[in-house]
Amino acid sequence: MEKNGNTVLNRNSVTTDDNLDVKPSDKDSGDERGEWGNKWEFILSCIGLSVGLGNVWRFPYLAYENGGAAFLIAYLILQILIGKPMYLLELALGQYSGKGPTIVWAMNPSAKGIGIAMTMISLVVTVYYNVIMSYTLFYFFSSMQATLPWTVCKPEWLQYGCVEKTTKPLKYCNNADVVSQNLTDCRCTLNATFDSSLSFNCTNTSYSGEATPVAEIYFYKEVIEKSANLYPGDVGAPLWKLTLCLLLSWIIVVTCLIKGIKTSGKVVYFTATFPYVILLILLVRGATLDGAIDGVIFFVVPKWEKLLDLKVWVAAAGQMFFSLSVSFGGIIMFGSYNKFKNNVYGDSMLISIMDVFTSVLAGFVIFTTFGGMAKAIGVSVEDVAKGGYGLAFVAYPEALSSMPPPQLWSILFFFMLYNLGLSSEFGLLETVLTGIQDEFPHLRKYKSYMCVGFGVLLFLLGLPCVTPAGDYIVTMMDHYGADFSVLFVSSCECVAVIWVYGIKNFIGDMTYMLGRAPRPVYFWGFCWVFCSPIIIALLFIYRMVEYDPLMIDKNQAYPEFAQIIGWVITIVVVCPIPLTFIYKMYQAKGSLLERLKKITTPTSEWGPNDGTLKQNLMDNMKGDVIQGTDNPTFTNLNAPLKTLSGSADKPTSEWGVHDTSDQMDNLKDDPKQGIDSKVFTTYM
């Protein structure tokens, strides 16, 4: 519709002389995305996504292994230079646009593959993460027995050197040791003549070979029944106990997510807060143990020379990425359900601080308990400390078994672990569902059916992970599907947003949304422009150059076919980035530079999610779409704003934001909108 040769806008479309149409909003089409019930649902969901199983079993051991407080210093520095800036960037993108990780790239169409890759990474992690959660359910139910099953050696386990408690490693007695060190504590050789010739009584053991704690044998032989290798003949059928636990876990996840954030937002009130209650209880209990201080010293005493070791920084960066869940798409997704004026700056700071706090808290919980355990059995903390699975399912369960009543502490610990994983699983699966529903909005009306369907599909995809070779498969999916991929995606994300869309545009969007630029603006700009993209890219290159294949054990690498499958997973996850770029270039018209400019220019669908009409400001001379800080009102704040009707130099009384805030004063004040707003006059 035209009036006096000028375009007239309505809420359903924007039509120009060039017949450029803008799709109606989701709200107008009847396919509403939804919104958080309140601010706490958002904050707790973000904390639940960022604070997961890795904070309990991965961070404490990495800190111990990489120099104690020296690792923590490296971790905090990388949090400040990369973690917090990237977290704020993703939350702000989602909140400003109201779009999930796949369609937020309307600001830079050539980078749409980044959002698809994020969704693919979340899909891979969703599969194996719930398998690990099923382990916690297995232990949770196993804890409800009169005698904890990981405290008693079965007769068939004696051949593995089963002992009911971790013991001090003993060497076999020999003449050289006796003469040179005058040992008084070594193992009998079972050679009666030699043993009787010793000037002291040797220690006779009930096992041959190296001693193995029963908790370790229980996990590998009873829970996951780990096979010797990954060859097809070693895989076997799914273990029925773990399969039932996996099924139960998926039923819980789907039930809590059946209505999207409307249901998960309520569940996180418990799942995101309960773990802190248990951690604090376990910390108090651990601090009362004799020897707890030894564990704390072991955990926090710095080895300053470690700060010069590049591997420490790489380990800290890896933990920071996976702990905060940066570049998984979930942060953008959660931000997209926020109210437009929400203080995303303060939220991102709070959530990242809580992530660090949880990691450190879990470290003290773990190592106070290990200190008491080591003192009780007469070994060093190093002898009882383990990393990864070993910490959560071997070392700590053994430590809990010595704390009466052991059943209570075990039930609480594994229930806490499951809740930590559950909150993260919500975010991962919701990222996948939101990505699909944003691409196909009509599917939102089938949200519940999609959730159930994906639950069934992902359960079936997880069955190979609960076979005897499942531990190898889980490790492979984590290493190839998330580790390398996240670093590559994150580096591409920085370039696409900050270098291509532009730091000025991005800060301008945040200024419009928050009412002021994030402060100190030069610090954030420095981190976004230089630190984050360059450091992340260097980390990715380092990981590729120093690549080591996954190992079955200390002396045997994964089979070649398994490594090929792993790299195929990596390629499938990251290939949307180059393929989408190539497709967009092919689809565009003009010269190479013209095509490149076109596919990196924001589309008509990019704009603030504040309820106003996301209109295109047309350049009267060239007919180009002028958006964001390319709008002349940003570059010439003193110039009068021309309305599309051309009849006046100020907005009429009918113009205003959709939420009716800051409307025209009734008598004589000018409308506080557009370039008259303080947002623009105080920009930068």
VEXGUGU-632152 format. One line per 5 residues: number of its first residue (from 1); for each residue x, y, z of C-alpha. Coordinates in steps of 0.001 Angstrom, whole numbers. Last residue first. Layout:
<rs>
NUM = X,Y,Z | ...;
</rs>
This chain:
<rs>
684 = 30095,5070,23646 | 26390,5732,23166 | 25163,8467,25501 | 23039,10258,22905 | 21776,6952,21533;
679 = 20445,5386,24700 | 19326,8789,25918 | 16533,8522,23375 | 16067,11458,21007 | 17605,9339,18218;
674 = 14625,7004,18248 | 12393,7466,21276 | 11659,9873,24058 | 8635,11472,22427 | 8737,15271,22747;
669 = 7252,16955,25786 | 4260,19255,25266 | 1070,17841,26664 | 417,14104,26865 | 3993,12868,26897;
664 = 4447,10501,23995 | 5235,6912,25029 | 8272,5757,26983 | 6865,2269,27566 | 3925,1028,25469;
659 = 5405,-2511,25149 | 5104,-2263,21352 | 7497,639,21085 | 6139,3942,19889 | 4813,5849,16874;
654 = 1192,7009,16873 | 2090,10417,18298 | 4012,11202,15131 | 7766,10771,14827 | 9793,13942,14177;
649 = 11070,15574,10959 | 7677,15743,9283 | 5834,14751,6132 | 8371,12366,4590 | 5994,9441,5021;
644 = 8927,7159,5789 | 9972,9461,8556 | 13122,11478,8256 | 15299,11618,11347 | 17042,14948,11736;
639 = 20856,14806,11708 | 22597,15326,15057 | 23285,11629,15629 | 25153,11273,12380 | 26764,7820,12318;
634 = 24110,6110,14390 | 21135,7833,12749 | 22732,7047,9370 | 21803,3374,9881 | 24914,1259,9398;
629 = 24799,902,13189 | 21988,-1601,12869 | 20258,-1646,9497 | 20210,40,6111 | 18656,-2019,3326;
624 = 19719,-571,2 | 17260,1281,-2232 | 20060,3370,-3710 | 18875,6956,-3314 | 16032,6590,-876;
619 = 18080,4350,1443 | 15472,2136,2975 | 15123,1639,6722 | 13946,-1936,7113 | 11406,-2574,9814;
614 = 11508,-4910,12770 | 8177,-3689,14124 | 8631,-3132,17821 | 8149,-5917,20365 | 11644,-5678,21773;
609 = 13252,-8529,19839 | 15767,-6267,18155 | 16575,-6799,14491 | 17618,-9301,11847 | 14837,-10677,9641;
604 = 15564,-8262,6779 | 18958,-9891,6328 | 22231,-8737,7824 | 25058,-8362,5260 | 27674,-11139,5126;
599 = 26039,-12974,2212 | 25715,-9773,181 | 29263,-8568,711 | 30714,-11909,-329 | 28509,-12022,-3412;
594 = 29537,-8510,-4413 | 33194,-9374,-3851 | 32931,-12472,-6050 | 30979,-10664,-8734 | 27198,-10732,-8890;
589 = 24488,-13050,-7624 | 24240,-15081,-4426 | 23301,-18773,-4439 | 26850,-20013,-4991 | 28191,-17858,-2156;
584 = 25397,-19024,147 | 26129,-22655,-723 | 29864,-22222,-110 | 29254,-20632,3300 | 26751,-23325,4219;
579 = 29211,-26060,3260 | 32088,-24432,5162 | 30194,-24244,8481 | 27918,-27275,8015 | 31090,-29457,7928;
574 = 31753,-29059,11684 | 29697,-31938,13139 | 29982,-34314,10182 | 33747,-33784,10020 | 34218,-34480,13733;
569 = 32068,-37625,13580 | 34065,-38801,10543 | 37226,-38193,12559 | 35946,-40562,15246 | 34927,-43202,12707;
564 = 38480,-43094,11319 | 39864,-43461,14846 | 37651,-46506,15379 | 38851,-48073,12105 | 42457,-47578,13198;
559 = 41952,-49444,16458 | 42333,-47229,19546 | 45907,-47060,20794 | 47630,-49683,22957 | 50437,-49252,25476;
554 = 48927,-47183,28295 | 45445,-48593,27721 | 42797,-48391,25008 | 44399,-45099,23974 | 42954,-42185,22041;
549 = 45264,-40852,19377 | 47625,-37980,20217 | 47280,-34582,18579 | 50001,-32079,19378 | 49605,-30231,16079;
544 = 45798,-30429,16162 | 45520,-29395,19802 | 47966,-26542,19229 | 45996,-25306,16215 | 42773,-25312,18256;
539 = 44460,-23501,21142 | 45866,-20909,18736 | 42389,-20317,17273 | 40921,-19907,20755 | 43659,-17445,21728;
534 = 43193,-15368,18572 | 39396,-15268,18556 | 39001,-14565,22298 | 41870,-12184,22948 | 41705,-9833,19939;
529 = 38325,-8408,18976 | 36125,-9772,21766 | 38628,-9322,24589 | 39719,-5847,23455 | 36099,-4752,22953;
524 = 35159,-6023,26379 | 38021,-4092,27960 | 37296,-975,25906 | 33651,-998,26955 | 34362,-1069,30679;
519 = 31433,-1368,30842 | 28799,-2839,28567 | 27253,-11,26497 | 24184,1666,27869 | 20404,1313,27776;
514 = 20618,-2462,27886 | 19048,-3320,24519 | 20107,-260,22530 | 23603,-422,23972 | 23820,-4155,23302;
509 = 22908,-3578,19662 | 25485,-784,19400 | 28089,-3046,20977 | 27397,-5598,18239 | 27392,-3059,15433;
504 = 30639,-1501,16605 | 32272,-4931,17025 | 31348,-5841,13480 | 29132,-8333,11693 | 32360,-9636,10123;
499 = 35056,-9251,12797 | 32983,-9544,15970 | 30177,-11906,15015 | 31600,-14124,12280 | 35178,-14060,13610;
494 = 34181,-14927,17160 | 31838,-17706,15988 | 34518,-19243,13752 | 36865,-19494,16764 | 34087,-21064,18824;
489 = 33215,-23603,16143 | 36832,-24770,15871 | 37299,-25019,19636 | 33970,-26824,20032 | 34775,-29373,17329;
484 = 38091,-30508,18754 | 36512,-31565,22068 | 32854,-32195,21238 | 32326,-34955,18699 | 35882,-36271,18476;
479 = 36847,-36567,22125 | 33390,-36918,23677 | 32147,-39368,21071 | 35351,-41424,21367 | 35204,-41540,25170;
474 = 31572,-42666,25046 | 32444,-45342,22489 | 35365,-46649,24555 | 33171,-46887,27664 | 30447,-48600,25645;
469 = 32601,-51581,24713 | 30712,-53824,27166 | 27468,-52376,25738 | 25823,-49337,27305 | 27195,-46855,24754;
464 = 25851,-48921,21836 | 22370,-48274,23301 | 22723,-44483,23193 | 21393,-44116,19646 | 18252,-45985,20736;
459 = 17761,-43626,23675 | 18399,-40686,21346 | 15589,-41792,19044 | 13090,-42432,21853 | 13797,-39091,23529;
454 = 13725,-37363,20159 | 10224,-38655,19533 | 9025,-37719,23014 | 10332,-34166,22665 | 8974,-33862,19138;
449 = 5535,-34991,20276 | 5540,-32419,23061 | 6608,-29588,20765 | 3997,-30361,18111 | 2627,-26788,18042;
444 = 6217,-25673,17728 | 6535,-27585,14435 | 4995,-24685,12493 | 8103,-22654,13322 | 10374,-24764,11045;
439 = 13880,-23337,11384 | 13134,-22079,14887 | 11592,-25431,15751 | 14718,-27331,14655 | 17149,-25169,16632;
434 = 14785,-25085,19609 | 14671,-28893,19730 | 18454,-29264,19564 | 19082,-26549,22157 | 16356,-28036,24369;
429 = 18284,-31322,24343 | 21515,-29715,25537 | 19873,-27408,28083 | 17841,-30162,29711 | 20884,-32456,29748;
424 = 22814,-29853,31738 | 20111,-29712,34413 | 19965,-33516,34535 | 23726,-33935,34912 | 23888,-31944,38130;
419 = 20738,-33696,39326 | 22329,-37083,38696 | 25459,-36128,40601 | 23394,-34975,43587 | 21471,-38249,43633;
414 = 24830,-40003,43485 | 26158,-38123,46504 | 22967,-38308,48577 | 22566,-42064,48071 | 26240,-42665,48848;
409 = 26120,-40560,52010 | 23044,-42399,53277 | 24355,-45879,52439 | 27680,-45190,54160 | 26124,-44531,57580;
404 = 28819,-43968,58631 | 31657,-42511,56505 | 34069,-45278,55421 | 31981,-46193,52355 | 32072,-42561,51266;
399 = 35796,-42810,50509 | 35253,-45890,48361 | 32456,-44111,46497 | 34868,-41176,46010 | 37694,-43217,44493;
394 = 35782,-45422,42077 | 32695,-43936,40437 | 33224,-40175,40603 | 37021,-40018,40772 | 37715,-42913,38446;
389 = 35237,-41653,35881 | 37436,-38613,35323 | 40494,-38368,37557 | 41894,-40332,40480 | 43233,-39415,43886;
384 = 43782,-42305,46332 | 47550,-42795,45997 | 48182,-39063,45548 | 46604,-38415,48929 | 49464,-40356,50508;
379 = 48947,-43690,52207 | 48294,-44800,55792 | 44799,-46244,55463 | 43029,-43674,57651 | 45236,-40760,56578;
374 = 44511,-41390,52900 | 40748,-41538,53512 | 40772,-38319,55518 | 42715,-36504,52807 | 40489,-37958,50101;
369 = 37426,-36571,51877 | 38983,-33123,52187 | 40020,-33544,48538 | 36583,-34131,47053 | 34632,-31489,48956;
364 = 37417,-28912,48508 | 37472,-29498,44756 | 33669,-29425,44560 | 33725,-25962,46129 | 36365,-24817,43628;
359 = 34304,-26037,40677 | 31087,-24631,42111 | 32654,-21201,42697 | 34027,-21083,39156 | 30605,-21852,37684;
354 = 28887,-19459,40079 | 31172,-16674,38861 | 30235,-17452,35240 | 26536,-17320,36142 | 26774,-14039,38063;
349 = 28771,-12256,35345 | 26404,-13428,32619 | 23380,-12302,34629 | 24805,-8839,35274 | 25316,-8216,31551;
344 = 22000,-9831,30591 | 20101,-7175,32487 | 16707,-8090,30990 | 15355,-5429,28620 | 14355,-7864,25865;
339 = 12690,-10412,28122 | 14541,-13677,27886 | 13683,-16736,25773 | 16495,-16007,23303 | 19041,-16001,26130;
334 = 18383,-19690,26820 | 19007,-20569,23159 | 22132,-18435,22863 | 23539,-20129,25977 | 22544,-23581,24738;
329 = 24304,-23246,21391 | 27267,-25446,22374 | 29701,-22610,21681 | 30339,-21921,25400 | 29110,-24673,27723;
324 = 30608,-22877,30759 | 32223,-26090,32028 | 33126,-27424,28619 | 34919,-24275,27566 | 36629,-23577,30906;
319 = 37828,-27178,31266 | 39416,-27085,27827 | 41006,-23709,28512 | 42489,-24923,31814 | 43905,-28045,30132;
314 = 45427,-25924,27347 | 46878,-23549,29922 | 48436,-26437,31861 | 49781,-27941,28622 | 51615,-24702,27887;
309 = 53856,-25213,30918 | 55177,-21908,32266 | 52380,-21737,34843 | 53511,-25182,36048 | 56650,-23642,37546;
304 = 54430,-22097,40188 | 53464,-25376,41783 | 50648,-24053,43901 | 49330,-25597,47124 | 45567,-25856,46543;
299 = 44605,-29516,46138 | 47353,-31340,48050 | 47072,-28798,50834 | 43308,-29430,50993 | 43860,-33203,51054;
294 = 46340,-32948,53892 | 43916,-30680,55767 | 41324,-33458,55721 | 43691,-35764,57646 | 41252,-36577,60432;
289 = 37792,-36053,59010 | 35723,-33068,60172 | 36287,-31153,56920 | 34765,-34031,54940 | 31471,-33829,56816;
284 = 31270,-30050,56387 | 32143,-30361,52695 | 29656,-33206,52211 | 26867,-31046,53649 | 27928,-28100,51471;
279 = 28009,-30281,48370 | 24598,-31738,49225 | 22959,-28319,49532 | 24724,-27110,46399 | 23449,-30127,44447;
274 = 19847,-29254,45446 | 19937,-25831,43802 | 20063,-26556,40050 | 17844,-29673,40095 | 15278,-28168,42464;
269 = 14397,-24781,40983 | 15504,-26370,37724 | 12208,-28286,37514 | 10137,-25121,37056 | 12063,-23834,34040;
264 = 12074,-27373,32642 | 8278,-27304,32460 | 7604,-24021,30656 | 11073,-24208,29137 | 9916,-26941,26767;
259 = 6525,-28482,27394 | 7722,-32102,27570 | 11087,-31130,29058 | 10653,-32605,32545 | 8895,-35699,31220;
254 = 11469,-36113,28445 | 14398,-35962,30874 | 12784,-38357,33389 | 11862,-40887,30695 | 15383,-40578,29285;
249 = 16893,-41393,32677 | 14599,-44362,33139 | 15632,-45768,29753 | 19312,-45277,30568 | 18854,-47047,33910;
244 = 17033,-49888,32154 | 19832,-50168,29597 | 22440,-50097,32355 | 20842,-53133,33975 | 20292,-54925,30664;
239 = 23820,-54571,29374 | 23560,-53834,25647 | 24855,-56712,23486 | 28515,-57329,22676 | 31167,-54835,21591;
234 = 34230,-57069,21756 | 33628,-58972,18484 | 33211,-55672,16656 | 36685,-54512,17819 | 36712,-51986,20630;
229 = 39007,-53726,23097 | 39275,-55680,26356 | 35623,-55254,27280 | 34340,-53157,30176 | 31577,-54769,32213;
224 = 30015,-51287,32673 | 28688,-51803,36204 | 30069,-55155,37368 | 33559,-55538,35909 | 34714,-51928,35402;
219 = 32834,-50294,38265 | 33096,-53171,40733 | 36784,-53685,39974 | 37507,-50060,40815 | 35487,-50164,44039;
214 = 37210,-53436,44979 | 40538,-51663,45106 | 43219,-53287,42918 | 46434,-54678,44401 | 49144,-55423,41867;
209 = 50140,-59011,41067 | 48892,-61803,43320 | 46379,-61360,46079 | 45975,-62499,49678 | 49073,-60652,50747;
204 = 51963,-61623,53016 | 54005,-58737,54345 | 57645,-59508,55083 | 58852,-60166,58605 | 62338,-58857,59173;
199 = 65919,-60182,58885 | 64949,-61989,55670 | 66123,-65576,55242 | 62630,-66992,55825 | 61324,-65134,52746;
194 = 64106,-66511,50542 | 63576,-70162,51494 | 59776,-69892,51499 | 59559,-68336,48014 | 56113,-66744,48277;
189 = 57838,-63441,47384 | 56611,-61767,50539 | 55696,-58163,49996 | 57748,-55295,51401 | 57877,-53273,54613;
184 = 61092,-53361,56642 | 63353,-52077,53922 | 67045,-51683,54702 | 67417,-49362,51695 | 70488,-50671,49894;
179 = 70824,-54142,51381 | 67154,-54981,51617 | 66325,-53461,48245 | 69094,-55358,46509 | 68204,-58618,48236;
174 = 64598,-58636,47060 | 61175,-58132,48653 | 58236,-57653,46317 | 57142,-54045,46148 | 54255,-52738,48195;
169 = 51724,-50091,47103 | 49892,-48663,50146 | 46380,-50008,50197 | 43083,-48889,48700 | 40433,-50752,50597;
164 = 38540,-53998,49992 | 41370,-55586,48061 | 40999,-57387,44735 | 44200,-58542,43041 | 42443,-59248,39738;
159 = 42309,-62999,40445 | 40454,-62168,43647 | 37520,-60871,41598 | 35891,-64298,41125 | 35550,-64654,44894;
154 = 33615,-61367,45164 | 35409,-58607,47012 | 33226,-56484,49310 | 33038,-52667,49492 | 31697,-51894,46019;
149 = 28459,-53797,46707 | 27456,-51515,49604 | 26157,-53799,52310 | 22579,-53444,53529 | 21564,-52292,50065;
144 = 20088,-49023,48785 | 23401,-47774,47397 | 22939,-49966,44325 | 19953,-47818,43361 | 22041,-44630,43308;
139 = 24993,-46448,41779 | 22960,-47484,38733 | 21363,-44023,38608 | 24836,-42454,38537 | 25825,-44736,35662;
134 = 22653,-43670,33812 | 23922,-40094,34004 | 27007,-41202,32096 | 24706,-42580,29391 | 22756,-39320,29453;
129 = 25929,-37484,28524 | 26567,-39892,25644 | 23519,-38974,23565 | 23144,-35314,24571 | 26800,-34696,23701;
124 = 26219,-35725,20084 | 23059,-33594,19790 | 24737,-30600,21450 | 27557,-30818,18903 | 25034,-30975,16053;
119 = 23191,-27922,17389 | 26427,-25955,17559 | 27280,-27078,14017 | 23901,-25809,12779 | 24539,-22465,14469;
114 = 27978,-22203,12871 | 26505,-23175,9511 | 24503,-19954,9534 | 27761,-18028,9200 | 27208,-16764,5623;
109 = 23883,-15296,6738 | 25543,-12726,9015 | 22941,-10878,11147 | 20355,-13507,10171 | 22772,-15734,12060;
104 = 20396,-15885,15040 | 18520,-18469,12986 | 20436,-21621,14016 | 21427,-20731,17594 | 17962,-19640,18719;
99 = 16389,-16251,18074 | 14966,-13570,20350 | 17316,-11152,18588 | 18666,-9144,21507 | 18321,-11966,24040;
94 = 20071,-14611,21946 | 22928,-12389,20836 | 23365,-10979,24358 | 23598,-14440,25914 | 26158,-15497,23323;
89 = 28355,-12415,23709 | 28155,-12454,27509 | 29338,-16083,27605 | 32095,-15359,25106 | 33333,-12368,27105;
84 = 33145,-14287,30413 | 35018,-17345,29167 | 37687,-15766,26966 | 39820,-13138,28725 | 38317,-13347,32227;
79 = 37770,-17103,32280 | 41209,-17579,30720 | 42772,-15683,33619 | 40697,-17631,36144 | 41748,-21010,34721;
74 = 45421,-20047,34628 | 45188,-18992,38281 | 43339,-22204,39170 | 46032,-24260,37454 | 48682,-22513,39561;
69 = 46504,-23150,42646 | 47059,-26887,42228 | 49880,-27487,39744 | 48408,-29325,36821 | 47458,-32733,38228;
64 = 45746,-31369,41337 | 43777,-28762,39377 | 42901,-31268,36676 | 41694,-33660,39411 | 39433,-31085,41001;
59 = 38043,-29845,37642 | 37093,-33194,36147 | 35012,-35038,38763 | 32756,-32430,40321 | 32720,-29591,37795;
54 = 32629,-32144,34977 | 29256,-33452,36129 | 27555,-30164,35403 | 27502,-26460,36184 | 27080,-24608,32900;
49 = 23640,-25920,31940 | 22296,-25868,35506 | 23639,-22357,36024 | 21899,-21258,32826 | 18656,-22922,33941;
44 = 18974,-21329,37388 | 19413,-17881,35855 | 16513,-18260,33419 | 14071,-19685,35947 | 15168,-16980,38357;
39 = 14223,-14200,35912 | 10584,-15216,35665 | 8241,-17435,33674 | 10798,-17579,30885 | 9350,-16934,27441;
34 = 7613,-18888,24710 | 8464,-19377,21049 | 4987,-18429,19849 | 3739,-20001,16614 | 522,-18104,15936;
29 = 1739,-16425,12811 | 1642,-13029,14485 | 3749,-14204,17379 | 6257,-15779,15096 | 6709,-12475,13318;
24 = 5542,-11981,9800 | 8161,-12573,7121 | 9660,-9457,5621 | 8974,-8707,2001 | 11172,-6748,-428;
19 = 8955,-5779,-3359 | 11580,-3330,-4633 | 9215,-412,-3998 | 9119,-1633,-454 | 6859,-3988,1446;
14 = 7192,-4655,5139 | 4762,-7233,6382 | 2355,-8190,9137 | 2504,-5220,11461 | 1794,-2588,8803;
9 = 4092,-171,7006 | 3211,2506,4450 | 5792,3102,1718 | 5937,6457,-5 | 4622,7583,-3413;
4 = 2041,9909,-1913 | 514,6962,-44 | 1381,3418,-909 | 0,0,0;
</rs>
